[in-house]
Amino acid sequence: MLEYKIGKTVFGSEASIRAAYERFKDQPVDEMRLAESRVCPFGPERFTLASEAKVTDVGTFDGRANQTIAFAPSKKPGWWIRRMDLPEQLDTKVDISNLWTSAQNLVLRSGSPHNYLRMVEHIIALKLGLGVDNVLLKVSSGDPPLFVDSSVPLVKTVDFARIVPTKEKATYVTVREPVAFGGKRGDFLLFLPAEDGERNLRIDCAISWNTVIGNQRVVFDVTPETFRYAAYARTNATHRQFVLAKTVGKLFAATRNWGYNLKNILIHGPKRFYTEPRFPVNGKFLEPVWHRATLDLMAALALTGEHRFVGTVVSYRAGHTLDCDAIRALYRNDLLVQV
């Protein structure tokens, strides 16, 4: 059985976290993908790209137009976003200090209110997932493309650009001590430090939905192989959310032109899936939990700037806002240390 130290509660109710942790422990692991050792799977050097590569598809928030994103080499540490249509603006660093909102998706912004990029989570998760440390993202709007195969086209684009080492050493951060963060609906996050000499990231992620998705849990070490496997997992929406977005949602700017369709998201209801689910394992379809663990949670962990986050992260029923509030609190409370 996997046991974790809850540690110091940074925010939320300690009693609620401990009660939720007991429910979490009772939830069986549906899939486990652990590495043979906990050494860094990416190597000691920082990595960037050998060349620039682009990918295009329908816009996430404006399905009437195609959008393009380019992955380019960078000499600056970390990931940076450049709005090619706003040449007067500086690049936005992929960092928690530039997070504008996490209400429905992650939006990064700096400088002008127009200098933003929405739904960045499915893009920046590649930073930790593929171990590429220095990247310049070039976009011509704040609306990234959305793909039928989730983040797989982004992975293939990075592969085409080719990940190459630099002459600089990689830097790592972990938490000083075990810490816990609690939400308001029986959700929590636990962060545990990397052991001496360890330079990898382990994630234990569980979700619980009152729909056909039900309870799902995966445990894995972050490696390029695991991330490539999980990158196929699409975001999901309830059938009610999808219908509302395509009807009365047309009246609201936030959902008016959603590029969501019956292929690029997983739609679920109380008793059945309305689109074909992926990742079948022992009678379950683990697409929702793999998406949550890799393309959502790992994106928040990528907001530690130019550093690679290492250690163990446990997530139960958490979402974007708790993820990002926790990363922000790690900085505000000086709980991160370089290793």
N, C-alpha and C positions, 0 to 999 in steps of 0.2 A: 504494500500500500504506500502511496506517495504521501508523505507528511511534510508540512511546511511550518516554519515559525512565523507567527503573525507579526511579531515585533511591535514597534511603536506606532500607535495610530496618529497619523498626521492630521487628517480631518475625517469627519463622519463619526458615527456612534460605534465605540468599541464593542458594546454589547451586540449591536446589529451585525457587525462584521463577524464576530465569533459565532453568532447563530447561523449566518449565511455560510460560514466556513464549514459548519457541520453538514449542511445540505450539500455543499460542494463535495465533501469527502464521500458522501453516500452515492454520488453520481459516478457510474463506472466509466472507465476510459474506453472510447470506441476505436481509437486508432493511435498507435504510438510509433514515432519515427525518431529514434535516438541514434546519435553518432557513436562510433566506437570509442572515441576519446573526447575530452572537452578542451582540446587545444583549438586555437583559432583556425577555422576552416578556410580562411582567405589568404593567409600569409602575413608577414610582419610589415610589408610596405603598404603605402597608400596606393590606390589604383585610380586611374582616370580612363578616358577613352582614346583610342588611336585616331579616330576620325569622327566626322559628324554624320548622323543618320536620322531620317525623318519617318514619321508614320502619320497617316491621315484616316479619319473616319467621321461619322456623323457627330455633331456637337452634343455634349451631355445635356445642356440646358437650352439649346436651340437646334432642334432636330431638322430645321429647314436648311441648314448649311453645314458643310464639312469643315472640320478644324484640323490643324496640323500641329504636331509637337516635334521638335528636333532635340536630340541628345547630342551634345557637343563636348569636346575636351575642355578642361579648365585647369589653370595653374593655381587658382585660388582654392584653399582648403574648403571642403564642404560642397553642398549643392546650392545652385543659384538659379533664379528665374528671371529671364529677360523678356519683357514685352516689346517685341519688335515694332509694334504699332505706336509705342510711346517712347520715342528715342530720347526725350528729355528726362526720362526717369532713370534712376539707378537700379541696378539689379537687386532683387529681393532674395535675401539669404533664407534657405530652408532651416528655420530655427524657431523655437517656441516664442521668442520675442516678437516675431512677425506674424503670429497667428491672429487673424482678425476674428474669426468665429468658428465654433465647432458644433453649432446647433443641429444642423442636418448633415453637413459634410465639412471637411477642413478647408478653410479659405485663408491663404497667405497673402499679405499685403504690406507694402511699405511706401513711404512718400505720399504721393497723390492717392485719394480714395479710388481712383480708376486703375491704379497699378496693382492689380490683384490677379490671383488664379484660383478658381473654385475647384472643388472635388480633387484636391491634390493627393489625397491619401493613396489612391491606386497607382500613383506615379512614384511618389517619394518612398514608398515601401521597398522599392528596388534598391535603395541605398544600402539597407541592412541585408536585404534578401540576397543580393548578388555580390555584395562586398565591394561596390564601386564608390569611392570616397569623394572624388572631385568631379563634378558634372555641371555644365551650363545647360539649362533647359531654355529653349527658344520657342516662344509662342506669339501668336498675332492677335490674341484676344484673351479674355479671362475665362473662356469656356473651353475646357479640354475635350478631346475626342472620347467617345464611348465605344467599346468594342463588344462584339458578340462573345468573344473568348476572353472576356475580362482583361487581365493585364498581360496575357500571353503575347499579344502583338508588341507591347512595350518591351518585354524581355527579348523578343526576337530582334527588335530594333537595336537594343544595346549590344546584343550578340553580333549584329552586323557591323556596328561601330567598333567593336572589339575592345574588351577590357584589358588594359596594359598597366604594368607597375610604374610607379614614379621612383625617384631616388630618396623620397622622404619616408620616415617611419610612421606607421599608423599610430593613432592615439586612441585610448580606451577610457571609458568612464563606467563606474558602477556606483551603487549606493553604499554609504558608509556603514549602514547597519540595516537589518530587516525593518521594513516600514509597511504600513497598511493605509489604504484610502477607501473610505466607504461612501456609497451613494445613498439615494433615498428610496430605492426600491429593491432592497435585498441584494445589491450588487457591491462588489469590492475588487480591489487590485492589491496584490502583494508584490513587493520588490525585495529580492534577496541578493546580497552581494556575491560577486564572483569569488570563488575560493582562490587562494594563493596559486598563481601560475595559470589559472584558467582564463581563457580569452574567447569564450563563446557565449551564446545566448540560448537559454532554454525557455520555452513557453509552455505553460499548462493552461489551456483555455476551455472554459465550459459555457454553454449557453442554455437557456431554458425558455421555450416559447409555448404559449397556449394555442398553438396551431399544429398542423401536421408535422412541423419541424421537431417539436418536442424537446427532449434533453439530448445534448450532444457534447462530447468532450474529446479533445485531442491533446497529446503531449508530444513535443518534438524539439529537437535541436535545430537552430537556424543554420542551414547550409544551402549552397546554391541548388543542390538537388531537391531538397525539400521545398524550397521556394518555387522552383520551376514547376513542381508537382501541384502546388497550391494556387499558383497564379491563374489557373483556369476557373477558379471559383468566382461566380458573379455576385454582385450585390443582390439583395432581395427586397421584396415589398409584399405586403399583404394584398390580396385581391381587392379588398375595399380601397386601400390606398391607390392602387393602380387605376381603378374605375373612377375614383374621385378626381385624380389628376387628369384623366382624359375627358372629363365632363365639366363639372363646376370648377375644376382646377384651371380651366382655360381662362377664368376671370382674374387669376392672380399671377403676378409677375414671376413668383418663385417656381411655379409649376406650369406656366402657360405653354412653354415650348419644349418641355422635357423630351429628350431624345430616347426615352425608355420605350422598348417595344417587347414583343413576346419572345424575342430571342436573346436580347442582351441583359435581361435581369431574370431572376428566379421569382416567380409569383406563387404565393402559397395562401391557403385558406385553412379553416378549422380542421378539415378532414382530408384535403387532397392538395396536390400541386397542380397549378394551372399551366405551368411550363415544365419541360422535361428536366428533372433534377440531375445533378452530377455527383460523383464520388460515392458510389454505392459500396457500403461496408456492412455486412451482417444484417441486411434488411433495412438499414437506414441509408439516407442520402446526406452525406456530411458536408455538402457544399456550403451551407450557411456558417458552420463553425470554422471551416478552413478560411473562408473569406474574412470572417471576424478576426481570426488569429493572425493572419498574415497581412492582408491588404488594409486592415483598419488599425489593429493594435501596433503592428510593426511600423506603420506610418507615424504614429505618435512617438514611438521610440526614436524614430529618425530625426525628430525635432531637437535632439541633443546636438545639433550643429555639425561641426566637422569631425566629431568623435564617434567611435563605434560603441554602442551601449552593450555591456556584457553583464552576465549574472543570470538570475532566474526571475521571470515575471509570471504571476498567477492571476488569471482573470476569470471572474464569475459574473455573468449577466451584465457586464459593463459595456459601455458604448463610447462614442467619440468624446463626449463632454467630460466624462470621468477620466478617460485616458489623458486628455490634454490638461485638465485641472491637476492631475497627479504630476505630470512632467513639470508644469509651472511651479507646483509646490516643492518639488525637489530642488529647484533653483532658489526659490524664495527662502527656504529653510536650510540652505547650504548642505544638502544631503548627498550631493554627488562628489565623488573623488576620482581623480585620474589614476589609473593603474598601469 
